[in-house]
Amino acid sequence: MNDAGRFAESALLTLNSVTHGVAIDTHIVMPDHLHAIIDLGTNPSIDTDNSIPDLIRVCKMRVMRSWPSGIRDRGWSRYDVHLWQQSYYDTLIRNDTHLETTRAYILDNPRQWMEREHP
């Protein structure tokens, strides 16, 4: 993972420390996207007002605000039109089987990406 990818991962993981009742489970940063399991309500004694859209917006904004200085000072790639896709895919994980299947998919994503992008 390059420096820009490490920064994007850091922005994602920061949600753990700055947002009460949120945990980042299995995740991976890819060259052109990322996958993460975001667990809301990890502590029943803490009432969180955060939603998945709120958290995604915070993460994207943290990266977008730092990207110009990363280009200037750290050699990060420029982007043509948008740094992030406007939308994202989310799903509610309903049980342990679904959780394990999703974790496996995320961890296998680099292999799938390599096969697709570099056959």
C-alpha positions in Angstrom: 0.0 0.0 0.0 1.3 3.4 -0.9 1.4 6.5 1.3 -2.0 7.8 0.0 -3.6 4.4 0.7 -2.1 4.5 4.3 -3.6 7.9 4.8 -7.0 6.8 3.5 -6.8 3.8 5.9 -5.9 6.1 8.8 -8.9 8.3 8.0 -11.1 5.3 8.2 -9.6 3.9 11.4 -9.8 7.3 13.0 -13.6 6.9 13.1 -12.9 4.4 15.9 -11.3 7.0 18.1 -13.3 10.1 17.4 -16.8 8.6 17.2 -18.3 6.9 20.3 -20.0 3.5 19.7 -18.4 2.9 16.4 -15.8 0.2 15.5 -14.1 -0.6 12.2 -14.0 -4.3 11.7 -12.4 -6.0 8.7 -11.3 -3.5 6.1 -9.0 -3.1 3.1 -7.8 -0.2 1.0 -7.5 -1.0 -2.7 -5.9 1.2 -5.4 -9.3 2.5 -6.5 -11.7 1.7 -3.7 -12.0 0.5 -0.1 -14.1 -2.1 1.8 -14.9 -1.9 5.5 -17.3 -3.3 8.0 -18.5 -0.5 10.2 -20.0 -1.6 13.4 -22.5 0.8 15.0 -23.6 0.5 18.6 -20.5 -1.4 19.8 -21.1 -0.1 23.4 -24.8 -0.3 24.5 -24.2 2.3 27.2 -23.2 4.9 24.6 -26.0 6.3 22.4 -24.6 7.2 19.0 -26.2 9.7 16.7 -24.0 8.7 13.8 -25.3 6.9 10.8 -23.3 5.1 8.1 -23.8 8.1 5.7 -22.5 10.4 8.4 -19.4 8.3 8.9 -18.7 7.8 5.2 -19.0 11.6 4.7 -16.5 12.3 7.6 -14.0 9.8 6.2 -14.2 11.1 2.7 -13.9 14.7 3.8 -10.9 14.0 5.9 -9.1 12.5 2.9 -10.3 15.2 0.5 -9.1 18.0 2.7 -5.6 16.6 2.9 -5.3 15.4 -0.7 -4.0 18.7 -2.2 -1.1 18.9 0.4 -0.4 15.2 -0.2 -0.1 15.9 -4.0 2.2 18.9 -3.3 4.3 17.5 -0.4 4.1 13.7 -0.7 3.8 12.9 -4.4 0.3 11.5 -4.3 -1.5 11.1 -7.6 -3.7 13.8 -8.9 -7.3 12.9 -9.7 -9.2 13.9 -12.8 -12.7 14.9 -11.7 -13.5 13.2 -8.4 -11.4 11.7 -5.7 -14.3 9.6 -4.4 -17.3 8.0 -6.1 -20.5 9.9 -5.2 -22.3 6.8 -3.9 -21.3 3.7 -2.0 -22.7 0.3 -1.4 -23.9 -0.7 2.1 -25.7 -3.7 3.5 -26.9 -4.7 7.0 -25.1 -7.7 8.3 -27.7 -9.8 10.0 -26.0 -12.8 11.5 -22.6 -14.4 12.1 -22.6 -16.4 8.9 -23.2 -13.2 6.9 -20.4 -11.5 8.9 -17.9 -14.2 8.2 -18.8 -14.3 4.5 -18.4 -10.5 4.2 -15.1 -10.7 6.1 -13.8 -13.4 3.7 -15.0 -11.3 0.7 -13.1 -8.2 1.9 -9.9 -10.2 2.6 -10.1 -11.9 -0.8 -10.7 -8.6 -2.6 -7.0 -7.9 -3.4 -6.7 -11.3 -5.2 -9.9 -10.7 -7.2 -8.7 -7.2 -8.1 -5.3 -8.5 -9.3 -7.0 -11.2 -11.4 -9.4 -8.6 -13.0 -6.9 -5.8 -13.5 -3.7 -7.8 -14.3 -4.9 -11.1 -15.9 
